[in-house]
Amino acid sequence: MPVKTNSISQRKKEHLELCLTDEVSFKNKTNGFENYEFINCAITEVEISKIDFGTKFFNKKIGYPFLISCMTGGVTEAENINARLSIAANQLNIPLGVGSQRQALENELFHKSYKVIRKNAPKIPVLGNIGASQIVQFKTFEKIKILVDLVEADAMVIHTNPAQELIQDRGEPNFTGLLKLIEKLVKYLEVPIIVKEVGAGISKKVAEKLINVGVKGIDVAGAGGTSWTGVELLRNNHQGKNEFWDWGLPTSYCIRTVAKLKSKFNFMLIGSGGIKNGFDIAKALALGADITASARIILQELKKNSSEGVIDLIEGWFEIVRQIMFLTGSQNISELRNKKIIRKEKLN
Ligand SMILES: Cc1cc2nc3c(=O)[nH]c(=O)nc-3n(C[C@H](O)[C@H](O)[C@H](O)COP(=O)(O)O)c2cc1C
């Protein structure tokens, strides 16, 4: 039976189509990684073949410090996309996030677009996903538990996107009571909660508040990659506030500042927002991220070359990371995090 589309499905479809183009990039802002240089280690003794990418995602061991960020579900096209993404994630043994599961609550016919992931990837960490504005609307948590079970999630992601909601035609820019609700949800759910932005970044102050209420992971999803205000402005034919296209804190800034909380708290820091090659990944890790993530560039590769293309892309990025680790004298990821990077202005 064909799935009846509603306005949310239609919106998700438009998001997918727009994200296959580069029109939705930030215009005059970057992720900031170009401001950093690696410190060459002239006496490296690292054995390239023994470089260890081993990382844990909560209690599961994963192949690379990288995850495929939350993108889709709840629209007809999503089943095929999630099927192919999960084949790639399974082969690489990396976590995969699903897109907002709001649609799963409205129509059971959409369930298979999410369930296909566990069919193809029974063991990888899977991240459920729901919007902060839905948490505020629901006020109770039974529905969130249903979403966790639907994908057998290892963690639940709450995406917070005030700038996107503000610019979106019929957006829902209302987050009153959010922090208290997250605090309650942390106690209610059996799986850890990760809070992520969608491309405008999370500041150190906000991260600290979230960690203090029990959030176990922060995905900064900073500025410099996909602009979600840009996506909504394009959907709306630029009727709105174009000056908000480039709104947000650059990814490198968010990682560097939020990482300072590591000395006080135990949490997972996910570095994402415009990650597009091995250098970005290595710099994100060197600035303090535990794991990195990308969204739109993966979707574009999937469209061009399917699961195999995504596998090759990510493996290729990590070949570069391996070479950077050799050149910086880093045998493992925690050594890469130890003062292996410098701001370019300090090189003079
Ligand atoms: C097509 C598409 C759909 C997305 N849908 C969601 C979503 O449902 N939930 C979410 O948390 N993030 C969503 N995102 C945001 C990404 O997870 C990511 O945070 C953001 O795009 C920035 O990363 P990037 O610069 O690598 O694209 C979506 C991204 C893309 C490209």
The ligand as a Gaussian input file, in Angstrom:
#p B3LYP/6-31G(d) Opt

LIG

0 1
 C       18.952000      15.352000       4.485000
 C       19.270000      15.647000       5.914000
 C       18.281000      15.449000       6.870000
 C       18.553000      15.700000       8.217000
 N       17.597000      15.413000       9.171000
 C       17.935000      15.460000      10.479000
 C       17.066000      14.956000      11.480000
 O       15.971000      14.469000      11.204000
 N       17.476000      15.015000      12.779000
 C       18.697000      15.551000      13.132000
 O       19.055000      15.547000      14.302000
 N       19.518000      16.063000      12.201000
 C       19.187000      16.016000      10.899000
 N       20.058000      16.486000       9.947000
 C       21.238000      17.272000      10.375000
 C       22.517000      16.480000      10.387000
 O       22.436000      15.376000      11.261000
 C       23.735000      17.362000      10.737000
 O       23.695000      17.724000      12.100000
 C       23.850000      18.629000       9.912000
 O       23.446000      18.443000       8.582000
 C       25.273000      19.183000       9.929000
 O       26.184000      18.237000       9.422000
 P       26.797000      18.324000       7.915000
 O       27.388000      19.696000       7.788000
 O       27.784000      17.212000       7.869000
 O       25.645000      18.110000       6.965000
 C       19.815000      16.227000       8.597000
 C       20.798000      16.415000       7.619000
 C       20.547000      16.121000       6.291000
 C       21.633000      16.353000       5.273000

